[in-house]
Amino acid sequence: MDESGGTTFWGRVLREGGSELAVAASYLLAWLFSAWLSDETLLSMVVAVALQFWVFTALIGLVTPRGVRGITWFLVLHAVLFMLLVWVASEGGQDEPSWWAVLVAQAPIIMRNLSRLARPPDLHSRWMLEMLGPFLIILPVVLVTALLAAVLPDLGLAGRVITFDHMDPLTGHELKWGLLGGVVYFSAYAMSRTWWEGSHDAFRHGRRG
């Protein structure tokens, strides 16, 4: 039994980090069925991983949409992020953005916010953990992703290239890196955050096992 949550560690991971695991599973499915996914879907999923290392999105992830203040912050911050993503996707308003790609890129943050509703109301978010957490796990995530990318096949990504007007093209191997990186990152995030918060709560309440 877990000292801080009254259940096993893995039970807490499923309860408090279930949305992260669901996102990780979507990345695994995207890699498996990449041959049938559009370029904009694959690209937006890679962008969604990159967004995890932006301080602004980390701060958005702190919000629990509970109560008037929480729901207001949730709506306002996501509206700002949505407008920023639309501006980038439209190349500064010059082209019609892909609304589907914007939604896919923003979805993991929305799911993270909604998953916080499963947490006890008195369990406050830890802003330092949310901002630094992605950078604390980046090294193991990169190492595991590199190993997986080396041993797993490209599947539908073989020979695939996404081209841009003002950037270097994104190759199939880089897309595979992004998708597998999403699997590893979101899984690692769910487990590490659950462990950190459980350990912190046990220490705070004087329970050291």
Stockholm file with secondary structure:
# STOCKHOLM 1.0

chainA/1-209         MDESGGTTFWGRVLREGGSELAVAASYLLAWLFSAWLSDETLLSMVVAVALQFWVFTALIGLVTPRGVRGITWFLVLHAVLFMLLVWVASEGGQDEPSWWAVLVAQAPIIMRNLSRLARPPDLHSRWMLEMLGPFLIILPVVLVTALLAAVLPDLGLAGRVITFDHMDPLTGHELKWGLLGGVVYFSAYAMSRTWWEGSHDAFRHGRRG
#=GR chainA/1-209 SS CCTTTSSCHHHHHHHHSHHHHHHHHHHHHHHHTGGGSCHHHHHHHHHHHHHTTCHHHHHHTTCCCCHHHHHHHHHHHHHHHHHHHHHHHTTTTTSCCCHHHHHHHHHHHHHHHHHGGGSCTTCCCCHHHHHHHHHHSHHHHHHHHHHHHHHSCCGGGTTCEECCSSSCCEEHHHHHHHHHHHHHHHHHHHHHHHHHHHHHHHHHTTCCC
#=GC SS_cons         CCTTTSSCHHHHHHHHSHHHHHHHHHHHHHHHTGGGSCHHHHHHHHHHHHHTTCHHHHHHTTCCCCHHHHHHHHHHHHHHHHHHHHHHHTTTTTSCCCHHHHHHHHHHHHHHHHHGGGSCTTCCCCHHHHHHHHHHSHHHHHHHHHHHHHHSCCGGGTTCEECCSSSCCEEHHHHHHHHHHHHHHHHHHHHHHHHHHHHHHHHHTTCCC
//
